[in-house]
Amino acid sequence: MCDWICSTGFQDIPREVRQFAVLAIYDGIGGNLACSLLPAAHRMADFVKIASGLPECSLIGFPTRTSASNAALLNGTLGHADEVDAGEADRAAGAGHILAPVLAAALAAGQIARMHGQEVVRAVVMGHELSKRIFRVAGRVEQETGRTFAAIDTGKTMGAAVAAGIGLGLRRDQMEICLGLAAYMAGSVRSADQGTEHMIAALEGGMGAKSGVTAALMARAGFDAPRNIFDGAQGFFHSLLGVNESTPEFLQDLGKDYSIKGLIFKRHSGARLIQVLRQGILDLMSENGLTADDIAEIVGELDPKGFENVTRAEHPTESGREALALAAIYGGTGFRESHLEAVWKSPEVEMMRKRIKVQARQDWTAEDKRFSAMVTLMTKNGSIFRKESTYKRMTEDELDAKFYDLVGLRAGRQKAKELASALKQMEKVTNVADVIVQMEIPERSIEQV
């Protein structure tokens, strides 16, 4: 694995994969900037100021610099502070939200090493690949043993370590040490209780990024660690999965099918099934020229497991009823409305919420239940409209519209245009620090927009 990671250069990665990775970076940073408005981001920024460190790396959305590891912590937290970040088409064994820590680690390491943009793109591709393959091994072991593993490197520390190692220009032997160190830092706890303000973002995005950067910096400084960490008893897979060796998924067809192309960009602020519910109601309203005032009732139907996922929380990014109510009234990506309690708990939204039902459907036949929903809309004049909604991949034009919406909300339309131009040219940037410093902007909270 180390041989492949370190010997595969930017030009060895297929062009379509590189182009997709640039869009992933572009979309991820757009979400990061919007998330810098949220309370969780400000709490983490306050912590970073206390922790201090050399002012060598930028904090996205804040006019502050700090150490590389602390920058990775905050920026990684931003990456999953809201459910607007890209998801994974293949969620085997909990392989979600890989991009957040990998991107944060690549940016922090790339900035202090003043790396070419091509190396940052390569770092993101390779870091994502390693994490995804680890999760695929876990999925195979679950299938073969019948055991369920709740947490396999929750923070994606191993992928973040690869991204940081590439960003810092580690040699092959240093990369192996980096992974050995990272394996000792990989968190292995995942709770169904995510706490307030989506603070699990600090664990699934920030802590993995921080640990990955720390491991890479320690390796560069000359630390040693166990080699061949993925092999044998007491190794990574044995410690977390109880198997001495990885399954074939770990090394099979390296470089032939890059996992980053499986990312699903999100149109809206919301978890996976929230996306299809919102898409369904917005499509029905648009296709039939309806407004919120026309709606008498909305019914969203999901497979039983999906129903359970969108009814166990009340926040609009995770609850089907709240998400549908906001979509019917406000449309758009739903970011601002989902995070202003005065909006999503307003009398207007509550009245719409009372007209909404989300229910399980036992006879669900959709090919991919994870990305499908049935939405039925009944109007006050008695008309009924019904649509099976399957999530559609976003076009580049749609990604642009989302970026301008999110970054425009945070920093204004002109800043959004400037950053979009710079980020979409990442492959040509000779020093990635020149782009990252453009994200150092005055603090702002969601209540101010």
N, C-alpha and C positions, 0 to 999 in steps of 0.2 A: 504493500500500500504506500509506504513512504517512497519507494523507488518511483512509482507511478506519479505520485503527487509532485515530487521534486523534479522529475525529468519531463513532465508535460508542460511545455511553454504556452504562452498566449496564442501563438499562431497554430499550435497543434490542436487547439479546441475549435471545433467546427464553427464557421462564421455565424450560422443561425443561432447557435448556443450562446456565442458572445453577445450577439445583438439582443437576445432575450434577457441575458444577465444585466445588460445596461438598462433595459426597461425595468427589471426587478429593482435595481438600485434606485432608479428614478422614482418609481412608485413607492418604494420603502421610505425614501427621504421625504417625499411629499407627506406621507402619513406621520413621520416623525415630527415634522414641523407643526402640523396641526395638533399633535398630541402634546407638544410643549405648552399648550394652553391649559392642560388639565391639572387638577390638584396633585395627583400622584407625581407628575413631573416636577412640580415646584417643591414637593417634599424631598424628592431625590436631589434636586439642585441644592437645597439647603444642606442636606447631608454631605454632598460633595464639597461644598464650601468649608464645612467643618473638617472634613478629611484632608482637604487641601492637596498639596503635591506640586511639582514643577508645572508652571503654566505653559505646557507644550502642546496641548490638544484642545480642540474646540468642543463646546457643548452645543448641540443643535438646538437653536431657538433661544439661546441665552447668551448674554454678552460677557461670558466668563470662560477662562481657560483653566485647565487642570492637568493632572497627570494622565498618561495614556490609559491606565487601568480604570481610573475614575471616570474618564470620558466615556470609555466603553460601557461602564456601569450605567451611567445616565442615558446615553444614546441607545443602548440595548433595551433599557426600560421603556423608552419612548416607542421603540419598535413594536411593542405589543401592549402599549398602554390603552389602546382602543382596538376593537375588532375590525379595524379598517385595513390591517396589514394582510399581505398575501397568505393564502392558506395552501395546504397540500392536497392534491387530488388523491394521493395514497396515504391514508392515515393509519396504516398498520402499526400497532403497538404504540400509539400515541405520538406519531411523528408529525406534530403540528408546529407551526410558527418557527421553522428553522431559520428563516431569513433574518429575523430580528437580531439575534446575537452574532451571527456570522457577519452581517453587514457592519454592525457596530465595531466588531473586532478588526475587520479589514480597514475601516476608515481610520480608526485610532492608530493602528500600526503604520498604515500608509502615510499618515500625516507626519508622524515623528521621523519616519525614515525618508520622507519627501519622495515617495515612490511615484512612478509613472502610473497614469490611470489604467493602463493595460494590466499592470500587476494587481491593482485593486480588483478589477473585473475577474482576473484569474483566481484571486484569493476567494472571492465570493462563490465562484463556480466550484472550486475544489472543496471549500469548507462545507458547502451544502451537500456535495457528493458524499463526503465521509459520514456526515450525520445521518443522511438518508439511508446509507447502506447499513449503518449500525442498527437503525430501526427496522430495516428489513430482516436482518438476522434475528432480532427479537421477535418479529412476527412469525418467522419460520419456527423458532423454538416454541413459541406459544402453541402453534398449530400441531407440532409433533408431540409435545408433552401434555397438552391440555391444561397447562398452567397459565395463569394470567399475571403478567408483570406490570404493575401500575406505574413504575417509574424507571426508565432507562435513560440516564443522562438528561434529566428534566431540562436543564439549562442549555443543552446542546453545546456543552463545554468543548467536546472533542472537535466539532466542526469549527467552532470559534478559534480554537488553538491553531488549526491548520490555516485559517484565514489570517490570523495574526502572524504566524510564522512566515507565510509567503509575503505579507506586507513588510515584515522586517528583513526579508531576504535571508532567512536561515538556510544553512547548508543541510544536506541530507542527514548527516549524523546529528545535527542540532534539532532537526525536525523530529527525529525519533525520540530524542530526549524530551522535547516539548510535549509530545503525545504521552510519554510516560508520566510526566509531571501533571498534565491535564487530567489523566485518568484518576489520579488521587484527589483531584478537586471536583470531579463530576458529581453533581448533586443527584440524589436518588430517592427523593420524596415527592409525591404528588398527592394533594388532597382535593377532595371534591369541594371543600369550602375554600373559595378563592379570596375571602376577606373583603374588606371594603375598598372602594375606588379601584377595583381590578388590580390590586397590588400584586397579584401573581405575576404581573408584567415584570416586576423586579427579579423574579426567580426564573421565568421562562425566557426573558430577554436580557436583563441587565447582569445578573450574576454569572450566567454562562459566558457572556462577552468579557466581563472583567477577569474571570478565571482563565479564559483562553489567552487573553493578552498577557496576563501575569506569567503564565507558563512559558509563553514565547520569549518574554523578556528575561526570565530566569535562564532559559536555555541559551540565549545569546550571551548572558553574563558568565556562562561557564558552569552552571549547575549540572549535576548528573542525575540520572533517574534510571529505573529499570528499562531495559530495551525490550523490543519484541512484546510490548504490553498487550497485544491482541492474541498472543499465543499461550497455550498451556494452562496448567493449574495456577491459581492465584492471579491470573491475568484479568483483563477487563471483562471478557465474556464469562469467564468462570465466576468471577466475583458477583456479577449482576444477574447472570442468567443460569448459572450452574452448569455450563458446558465448557469443556476444555478448549474447544476449537470453534471458530466461526462456521456458519453454514455457507454453502456456495455463493449465496447472494452478496457476500462481502467483497469478493474479488472478481466474480464472474463478469465478463464483458466490460472491463474497465475501459472507459473512453469511447464506447460505442453508443451508449444511450445515457446522456447526462440527465441527472435527476432534476436539475433546476428547471428544466422545461415543463415539469409537472406542476409548477406553481400555478395557483388559481388566483388571479387578481380580483379584488372585490370592488363592486360598484358602490356599495353602501357601507355605512358604519353598522356592523353587525356580524354575528357568528354565521357559520356556513349556511344553515337552513333559514336564518333570518334573510339572507340574500335572496333566496328563491321566493319567500313569502312577499317581501317588498317588491321584487321584480314582477311577481304575478299581479299584485293589486295596481301597481303603476301602469303596467301594460293594459289591463282592463280599463282603467280610467282614461288613458290616452286614446286607446282604440275606439272608445265609445263616447268620447267627449264629455266625460263626467267630472264633477267637482265633489268635494267633501260634502257639500250641502245636499247632493243627490242621493247619498248613501243611507240606506235603511239598515243593512246588515252585511257583514263580511264573515265568511267562514273559510278558515285555512285548514287543510287536511294534510297530515303527514303520516309516514309509517310509524308504528308504535314507539320505536326507539327514538326517532326524531322528535316525536311529540314530547317524550320525556325530557329531551334536551332543551326544548324551548319553553317549558313550563315550570322549570325548577327555580327560575330567578325572575325578578321583576324589572331589572334594568333594561331599557330599550335595546341595548346591543345584544341581549341574550334572550329576551322574552318576546314571543310571537305577537301577543296582543298589543303590547306597547309599540313594537316596531311597525305593525300594520296601522295603528292609529296615527303615528307620526307620519308615515308614508302617505296616507290618505289626505292628511291636512297640509303637509309641507312639501312633499316630494323630495327631490334632490338626493344627496348622499346621506342625509340625516345626521351628520356629525354634530353640528351645533345643537340641534334640538335634543339629541340623545344625551348630551352632557350638561344641559341647563335644566336643573330640576324644576325651576319656575315654569319651564315650557312643558316638559313631559308629565308634570303633575298638575298642569293647569286644568280648570274646569272644562275648557274646550276639548282637550285631549281626553279627559276622563269621560265626557259624554260620548265621544267616538269609541272609546275603549269598551263601553257597555254594549255597543252594537257589534262587537267582534267575538267570534268563537274560534278557538284553535282546538282541533280534536284529532284523535288517532283514527287511522283508517286501516282496518285489519286486512282488507283485500288488495293492498297496494301492489301494483304490478310494474311500476316504473323500473327501467333497467338499472339505474343507479339511484337508489333511494336517498343517498346522502345529499344529492343535489336536486331533488325534485319535491314539488308540492302541488296540491290542487287548491285553487282559490276560487271561491264563488262570491259574487257581489250581487246583492239585491237592492234595487233602487226604491225610493219612496213612491214612485208611480207604478210599482209592481213588476218592472222588468228584471230579468235574471240573466246574469252573464257569468260564464264559467270557463276556467282555463287551467290546464295542467302546465305548470311552470317548471322548466328545466333550465338550470343555470347555464347561460351562454358566456363563453370566454370573451373578454373585452378586447376591442380593437385598439390600435395605438391612438386613434383619434379620441376614443372614449377614455383612455388613460390620461391623455392631455387634459380633457375636460375635468376629470377628477383632480388632477394635480393643480390646475388653476383654481378650482373650487376650494380645496383644502389649504393650499399655500396662500391663495388670495385672502382667505379668511384670517390667516395668521399674520401675513406680512404685506398684503396689498397685491393688486393685479400686476403692477410693474415688476415687483420683486419676483413674483411667480414666473413671469416671462423670462427674466434674466437667469434665474436658477434652472428653469427648464432647458434653456439653450445650453448652459454649461454642463448640466448632468447628462444630457443626451449625446454630448460629445466626449464622454468620459474616456473613450479609447484613444483620443488624441491629446489628452491633457498630460503634459510632461511632468508636472508636480501636482499631485492631488490636493496638497495643502492649499493651493490657490483657489480651489473650488470650495473646500470645506470651510474656510474662513468666511466665505460669503453667507454662511448660515448663522454667524454670530450676530444676533439681533436683540433689541431690547426685550426684556421680559414682558409677558402679557398673559392675562388669565382669560378663561372662557367667558367670564362675566363681562369682559370688556369688549366683546365682539358682537 
